Amino acid sequence: MRASTYRTVRTRPAERAFDPLGDWADVGTPTPPDTVTMSVMPAPPTSAGPTEVVDLLIVGAGPAGCAAALRALQLRPDASVVLLDAADFPRDKACGDGIAPHGLDVLRALGVPDAVAGYAPVDRMRLRTPGGAEVATPCPRANHVVPRKVFDARLVAAARARGALLLRARVRSVLGGGHPGEAVVVNGDLRARVVVGADGANSTTRRALGIGPNPPGALAIAVRGYADAPRADRPPEQLIDMTDEGWPAYAWSFPIGDGRANIGYGMLRSKLTALYGGAGGRTVLHATLARMLPDQPAHPGTLRAHHLPLSTWRPRQPDGPVLLAGDAASLINPLTGEGIYYALLSGSLAGEAAVTALPARAGAAYRDALERELGRHLRHTALLAGLAGRRRTLMDSAVRAARHRTELYDNLLEIGLGRGTIPTGSLARLAARRLVAGRR
Ligand SMILES: Cc1cc2nc3c(=O)[nH]c(=O)nc-3n(C[C@H](O)[C@H](O)[C@H](O)COP(=O)(O)OP(=O)(O)OC[C@H]3O[C@@H](n4cnc5c(N)ncnc54)[C@H](O)[C@@H]3O)c2cc1C
């Protein structure tokens, strides 16, 4: 890949949202003052200072970025690893805060067993479909609900304790690395052998690779807030309440265990535009959430929206030394909006490729590893999302059947939260349906 392939990307306020639709002032990562401020947060001593060529520079210290740092340092404790983030930690992140057990498996393998310590597991989930189907049963493995302000700060602390250097800076440019042996230059003065772009849904690193945002049909938007947890005489459960309006769309209520619940509502960007036009999107999301969860009004000041780049449209990872992980690589499950597990897994694979492959081949090695781990799952979720998007009755039937068939319910959860795939027999039937639907 030639050096000129990576471009300088300047993040002007007008570019924060993917497209100028209505009043999305709170979409995207908060932009600090428009100067390149860089403050070094106190961190354990590392072998690398910010002026030399570091082995790995990671843009974004969310789950994907921290997993990349943890894996790289797990494999090569002497590697120089820098984590760059525009925000100070602890910081909030618009999210449902639902941590699937699969994400905890990845963290355990990375040597971080305690990221959800102190938060009670929630082992029941209630699914409601627009056609009136409902299932509420224990999950085979419990989920956790941990505010991202806490969860992400714990991951950052773990990465720093392992030796990553945390710097505060908004990345504006990623250049070079196009020739073997040539360093990648970030913000004009930070040089690295490999860069992992883990900078979320509005990734600057991704734009620097010349890759555009997801199209509106593969981009969801969701608002989240905090509310009082429902007072019920049954054990706490995660509620997912799907709605016809703007299908596929759903509201959620996830109890945290401290008397509060994370509540939210999300839908496809294309549906929002088609149904409600170009303005007032925020009002639509807030009003729909309030209508769907009337007993759980959001606490003032807690509603915040953000984009979700779905894995139904994923950029091709280039071969070279700039890798994309997590939301920057569009790795959010299109059926559930779950992204933390995929961010942790992809970040870990990216961190591994960064310190085990030659920089010029790091992207190729990472791309192969992702395909091995998630390729089949991603193809199956894309197939299901396409079918369910066209015919919501598919979801009604699946949930109705899941009431009586535990293995089907468990399989649905694996597909929605982990890396589950469609069993072979069902796959043939679904593929035939897609063929028929495509002909109509
Ligand atoms: C409303 C909503 C609800 C969701 N609910 C769930 C859920 O319940 N469970 C689940 O698993 N997933 C959920 N998701 C998806 C989940 O939030 C993401 O998939 C996950 O955060 C991806 O992690 P990441 O590390 O890739 O990116 P992020 O968590 O977004 O982290 C990116 C980091 O990069 C930093 N950054 C960005 N740009 C720059 C820059 N230019 N320079 C330096 N730093 C930068 C940011 O400050 C941030 O710290 C939800 C998403 C939304 C929007």
The ligand as an SDF file (V2000), in Angstrom:
LIG
                    3D

 53 58  0  0  0  0  0  0  0  0999 V2000
  -27.2710    3.6700   22.8140 C   0  0  0  0  0  0  0  0  0  0  0  0
  -26.3800    2.4610   22.6410 C   0  0  0  0  0  0  0  0  0  0  0  0
  -26.6200    1.3060   23.3870 C   0  0  0  0  0  0  0  0  0  0  0  0
  -25.7570    0.2090   23.2730 C   0  0  0  0  0  0  0  0  0  0  0  0
  -25.9590   -0.8540   24.1090 N   0  0  0  0  0  0  0  0  0  0  0  0
  -25.0660   -1.8680   24.1170 C   0  0  0  0  0  0  0  0  0  0  0  0
  -25.1740   -2.9120   25.0880 C   0  0  0  0  0  0  0  0  0  0  0  0
  -26.0340   -2.9010   25.9780 O   0  0  0  0  0  0  0  0  0  0  0  0
  -24.2650   -3.9110   25.0290 N   0  0  0  0  0  0  0  0  0  0  0  0
  -23.2650   -3.9450   24.0940 C   0  0  0  0  0  0  0  0  0  0  0  0
  -22.4830   -4.8970   24.0660 O   0  0  0  0  0  0  0  0  0  0  0  0
  -23.1370   -2.9430   23.1870 N   0  0  0  0  0  0  0  0  0  0  0  0
  -23.9720   -1.8950   23.1890 C   0  0  0  0  0  0  0  0  0  0  0  0
  -23.7950   -0.8560   22.3200 N   0  0  0  0  0  0  0  0  0  0  0  0
  -22.6260   -0.8680   21.4310 C   0  0  0  0  0  0  0  0  0  0  0  0
  -21.3430   -0.5150   22.2080 C   0  0  0  0  0  0  0  0  0  0  0  0
  -21.5280    0.6970   22.9060 O   0  0  0  0  0  0  0  0  0  0  0  0
  -20.1490   -0.3840   21.2590 C   0  0  0  0  0  0  0  0  0  0  0  0
  -20.1530   -1.4540   20.3550 O   0  0  0  0  0  0  0  0  0  0  0  0
  -18.8200   -0.3710   22.0150 C   0  0  0  0  0  0  0  0  0  0  0  0
  -18.7230    0.7620   22.8350 O   0  0  0  0  0  0  0  0  0  0  0  0
  -17.6430   -0.4000   21.0300 C   0  0  0  0  0  0  0  0  0  0  0  0
  -16.4440   -0.2480   21.7120 O   0  0  0  0  0  0  0  0  0  0  0  0
  -15.1980    0.4640   20.9920 P   0  0  0  0  0  0  0  0  0  0  0  0
  -14.0510    0.3100   21.9130 O   0  0  0  0  0  0  0  0  0  0  0  0
  -15.0860   -0.0140   19.6020 O   0  0  0  0  0  0  0  0  0  0  0  0
  -15.6110    1.9970   20.8630 O   0  0  0  0  0  0  0  0  0  0  0  0
  -16.0000    3.0580   21.9960 P   0  0  0  0  0  0  0  0  0  0  0  0
  -16.5050    2.3830   23.1970 O   0  0  0  0  0  0  0  0  0  0  0  0
  -16.8740    4.0510   21.3240 O   0  0  0  0  0  0  0  0  0  0  0  0
  -14.6240    3.7360   22.3740 O   0  0  0  0  0  0  0  0  0  0  0  0
  -13.9670    4.5960   21.4610 C   0  0  0  0  0  0  0  0  0  0  0  0
  -13.0060    5.4970   22.2220 C   0  0  0  0  0  0  0  0  0  0  0  0
  -12.2840    6.2550   21.2540 O   0  0  0  0  0  0  0  0  0  0  0  0
  -12.1690    7.6030   21.6810 C   0  0  0  0  0  0  0  0  0  0  0  0
  -12.0200    8.4120   20.4680 N   0  0  0  0  0  0  0  0  0  0  0  0
  -12.9250    8.6170   19.4940 C   0  0  0  0  0  0  0  0  0  0  0  0
  -12.4080    9.3900   18.5270 N   0  0  0  0  0  0  0  0  0  0  0  0
  -11.1350    9.6800   18.9080 C   0  0  0  0  0  0  0  0  0  0  0  0
  -10.0740   10.4140   18.3250 C   0  0  0  0  0  0  0  0  0  0  0  0
  -10.2040   11.0140   17.1370 N   0  0  0  0  0  0  0  0  0  0  0  0
   -8.9080   10.5250   18.9880 N   0  0  0  0  0  0  0  0  0  0  0  0
   -8.7510    9.9100   20.1890 C   0  0  0  0  0  0  0  0  0  0  0  0
   -9.7230    9.1750   20.7800 N   0  0  0  0  0  0  0  0  0  0  0  0
  -10.8970    9.0510   20.1460 C   0  0  0  0  0  0  0  0  0  0  0  0
  -13.4470    7.8740   22.4690 C   0  0  0  0  0  0  0  0  0  0  0  0
  -13.2570    8.9110   23.3920 O   0  0  0  0  0  0  0  0  0  0  0  0
  -13.6980    6.5060   23.1350 C   0  0  0  0  0  0  0  0  0  0  0  0
  -13.1360    6.4510   24.4180 O   0  0  0  0  0  0  0  0  0  0  0  0
  -24.6580    0.2440   22.3860 C   0  0  0  0  0  0  0  0  0  0  0  0
  -24.4260    1.3860   21.6110 C   0  0  0  0  0  0  0  0  0  0  0  0
  -25.2840    2.4940   21.7490 C   0  0  0  0  0  0  0  0  0  0  0  0
  -24.9960    3.7350   20.9470 C   0  0  0  0  0  0  0  0  0  0  0  0
  1  2  1  0
  2  3  1  0
  2 52  2  0
  3  4  2  0
  4  5  1  0
  4 50  1  0
  5  6  2  0
  6  7  1  0
  6 13  1  0
  7  8  2  0
  7  9  1  0
  9 10  1  0
 10 11  2  0
 10 12  1  0
 12 13  2  0
 13 14  1  0
 14 15  1  0
 14 50  1  0
 15 16  1  0
 16 17  1  0
 16 18  1  0
 18 19  1  0
 18 20  1  0
 20 21  1  0
 20 22  1  0
 22 23  1  0
 23 24  1  0
 24 25  2  0
 24 26  1  0
 24 27  1  0
 27 28  1  0
 28 29  2  0
 28 30  1  0
 28 31  1  0
 31 32  1  0
 32 33  1  0
 33 34  1  0
 33 48  1  0
 34 35  1  0
 35 36  1  0
 35 46  1  0
 36 37  1  0
 36 45  1  0
 37 38  2  0
 38 39  1  0
 39 40  1  0
 39 45  2  0
 40 41  1  0
 40 42  2  0
 42 43  1  0
 43 44  2  0
 44 45  1  0
 46 47  1  0
 46 48  1  0
 48 49  1  0
 50 51  2  0
 51 52  1  0
 52 53  1  0
M  END
$$$$
